[in-house]
Amino acid sequence: MDCTIVIAGSAGEGVQTIGDVLADTLAAHGYGVFAWQEYESRIRGGQNSFTIRVTDPLVSAPTMEADILLYLNAGAMEKYRAWCKPEAILVGETAAEGRSIVVPFKEMARSQLGRPLYANTLAMGALAAVAGLNTAVLDRVLTHEFASKGEDAVQANLKAAALGYDHADRALGDQRPWSFPQKDQAFYLISGNESLAVGAFHAGCRFMAAYPMTPSTGIIRFLAQHWDKTGIFCEQAEDEIAAINMALGASFAGVRSMTATSGGGFALMVEAVSLSGMTEVPVVIVLAQRPGPATGLPTRTAQGDLLFAVHAGHGEFPKAVLAPSDPREAVHVMGRAFDLADRFQIPVIVLSDQLLADARFSVDDFRLEDIVRRCHLADPKDVTHYQRYALTDTGVSPRLYPGQGPHLVTADSDEHDEWGHITEDLTRTAPSMLAKRLKKGTGLQQAMKAPEAYGLEDAEEIFCTWGSARGAALEAVEALRRSGVRVGLLHWTDLWPPPATPLPEKGRLWTVENNAGGQWAALMALAYGRKVEKRILRSDGLPLTAAFIRRAYHELA
């Protein structure tokens, strides 16, 4: 089972609503769902798409090969017709070349329901018929979707969906290529941003400050919506500089804290990243990538900020950079991010991107009990003469927060001595403090997890990936292996400092990345001393797909 449904139309036509309801319905049927959006940076107009990939079992990777296309206007049909397979079914108000089902959404909504507003719900019903969905499950999802608008709205939308379903059902006749019967299990859908937020909560985060910037905004929006259940205080700051400094202030006061932004906002935060490094105040920063430079393509995806994150900040100090590949991993990566930040008293950067941030995935269980919430604070009862920056074998000093006991807790962005007081002693104190901070890097590297390996036992070609590229790369590797290519996969979640895991001695190394320069290839050469011979790169704002990777492999091999 592998079916891709594309909903296409202009901004404001209800593309996302139709996509969300249909994706929820398919997940409730018990199928693996991967749903992602491709949209322009505008409130009205343009042509956007919502793609739902239905698989059994779940494949967490996008595809741009449609089995069913619902187009809400002629322009959408013209743009996304190229995505369709030759045998695809096209559903719209006007006939299209190929197998086409005509459903006059707007006219039916106007004449039979009295309001054009219900056209997209009518289209939703037609699409459900083409996909062979259970109407009872669709009705349940629609009822939940419109419950907040009152019973009249619920009944009107149920009627609209039924009209669209019946019309398309008659048009299909006996030719029904797709059917999704109800299964015993059911999934729910969650986005990458929501998973990062859930992970932060279960990691013990209690403060978040951020300035809205696509595609990271969903994190603070989700936490703010659920603050009464989580107890996480959320502050929309006046800018990104204020946001990260608020997070550092909360952390200094003893609260696990975080911020989130995208590339342009992170550029403003960089000085405060160094402040975290100097004062040894832990903080977690989610950097949701999009194509740059400058404003770039705000609603598209990229993996172009890896080197920026690794080298962010002036001066020398340790930091960690992690990158989850899907929502399940995102929850646990956030747990590790907060643990590493507190354990080593450093900034930890979690790299996401627009694909992971906005895409919705089927999940059933996160195993939240696996998230470890260790306390890395010192006990004031065990401290006699407190030195916030005491020299230790590991470089990690005992950490107290103000008011935790009778001891004075001091921090300063200037170079300081063991008590936290400013120093100009270039003979002993300043060099000792720098060495102390850098010494933490040894323990930090030992805490980095080895990359995930797949198919290396006979691999002549090895794809090296990170972050959201995993799903498409793994799907491509499996397809290539079925065709006789001896290819394996190494996937990194812990990126910096690179895990001290030796690379396979045999096999030609490739990187598969959503950027133009092969940034992970550059870091691999730096960290492992191995040249990456081939690079499969995509930098047009669209996500990597298995088909794209396979084509690139055959062109470059």
Secondary structure as GFF3:
##gff-version 3
##sequence-region A 1 557
A	DSSP	beta_strand	2	11	.	.	.	ID=ss1
A	DSSP	alpha_helix	15	28	.	.	.	ID=ss2
A	DSSP	beta_strand	32	38	.	.	.	ID=ss3
A	DSSP	beta_strand	45	55	.	.	.	ID=ss4
A	DSSP	beta_strand	66	71	.	.	.	ID=ss5
A	DSSP	alpha_helix	74	80	.	.	.	ID=ss6
A	DSSP	three_ten_helix	81	83	.	.	.	ID=ss7
A	DSSP	beta_strand	84	92	.	.	.	ID=ss8
A	DSSP	beta_strand	99	102	.	.	.	ID=ss9
A	DSSP	alpha_helix	105	113	.	.	.	ID=ss10
A	DSSP	three_ten_helix	116	118	.	.	.	ID=ss11
A	DSSP	alpha_helix	119	131	.	.	.	ID=ss12
A	DSSP	alpha_helix	135	146	.	.	.	ID=ss13
A	DSSP	three_ten_helix	147	149	.	.	.	ID=ss14
A	DSSP	alpha_helix	151	172	.	.	.	ID=ss15
A	DSSP	beta_strand	188	191	.	.	.	ID=ss16
A	DSSP	alpha_helix	192	202	.	.	.	ID=ss17
A	DSSP	beta_strand	207	210	.	.	.	ID=ss18
A	DSSP	alpha_helix	217	225	.	.	.	ID=ss19
A	DSSP	alpha_helix	227	230	.	.	.	ID=ss20
A	DSSP	beta_strand	233	236	.	.	.	ID=ss21
A	DSSP	alpha_helix	240	252	.	.	.	ID=ss22
A	DSSP	beta_strand	257	261	.	.	.	ID=ss23
A	DSSP	alpha_helix	263	279	.	.	.	ID=ss24
A	DSSP	beta_strand	283	289	.	.	.	ID=ss25
A	DSSP	alpha_helix	306	310	.	.	.	ID=ss26
A	DSSP	beta_strand	320	322	.	.	.	ID=ss27
A	DSSP	alpha_helix	327	344	.	.	.	ID=ss28
A	DSSP	beta_strand	347	353	.	.	.	ID=ss29
A	DSSP	alpha_helix	354	358	.	.	.	ID=ss30
A	DSSP	beta_strand	360	363	.	.	.	ID=ss31
A	DSSP	three_ten_helix	368	370	.	.	.	ID=ss32
A	DSSP	three_ten_helix	380	382	.	.	.	ID=ss33
A	DSSP	alpha_helix	429	447	.	.	.	ID=ss34
A	DSSP	beta_strand	452	454	.	.	.	ID=ss35
A	DSSP	three_ten_helix	456	458	.	.	.	ID=ss36
A	DSSP	beta_strand	461	466	.	.	.	ID=ss37
A	DSSP	three_ten_helix	467	469	.	.	.	ID=ss38
A	DSSP	alpha_helix	470	482	.	.	.	ID=ss39
A	DSSP	beta_strand	487	492	.	.	.	ID=ss40
A	DSSP	beta_strand	494	496	.	.	.	ID=ss41
A	DSSP	beta_strand	508	513	.	.	.	ID=ss42
A	DSSP	alpha_helix	519	528	.	.	.	ID=ss43
A	DSSP	beta_strand	534	537	.	.	.	ID=ss44
A	DSSP	alpha_helix	546	556	.	.	.	ID=ss45
###
